[in-house]
Amino acid sequence: MIRTPIGSKHDIVFKPSVPVDSEFTAVAITVNKQKVKKYQVFIKGRVETPYKWWREFYEFPCGLVLVPVSLCSHIISVFTFGVYPFSFSTHITDLAYSGLNPALNWESESRSVRTAVESKEKLVDEQEEDKVIPIANAVITLKSGERNWKLPGDKFGEAKVKLISLKADESVFTGDRELVFSIVGEKDMSRNLLLTREFASKLLRARATIQRYQFGGPSGKKLVQAVKQLEGMKFTRLAYQLEKQELMKHKNNTRFMNEFNSVSME
């Protein structure tokens, strides 16, 4: 397999790809495009026993002894009509004559060596692949309407985008359905995210629900109502954050807590 770099670019992806909650993640990444070629290698080889001259000191005498043995073996094979296999006789003959040959050693599987004679490569697949690498600590710029925010990323290139937050200054949704993202230092790179009208309407209703509760003064009953309304819009995390924040803030307010507990049980 051979990988050849083609080029690279910076980009931004979203988790999830389509926002469904009040908060999602933008990830700054580098996309390295490369061409991948896969080859199948065919190797043609041979098996041989390396020649060692000193082996002739014992192979030659053995060859002399095996010559008459070979003749007797063939005679036995003939008179037994092959009951004594001719293959045995042939094998003994081969051993005898290879032993007598000073230029040959006896063949042996334990001493045999496989040698590559020829190799060919055949291209079986060719395709382009993208290798994605997060940009650590990248700063992502977000433009919504006429406002701009800088969102710091972590070591995995991930930055939290809070469309609606309990703190107004952390909410990036301005009513404009188009969000434009870019990476600081990359002038030619931008990624647009278009919110559906239905989802944008839910965000506006969620923000109005939070503001109505915050401007109305502390009330356990109104807190329960606000939480249920947010949960009805499928903003479960935002509803929990509001409930947790207010209960922590008013935990010593007996009237508030009693009212909250009473309405929660209805």
Summary of the structure (lengths in Angstrom):
residues: 266
radius of gyration: 41.5
end to end distance: 66.1
largest distance: 119.6
contacts: 713
relative contact order: 0.14
helix: 38%
strand: 33%
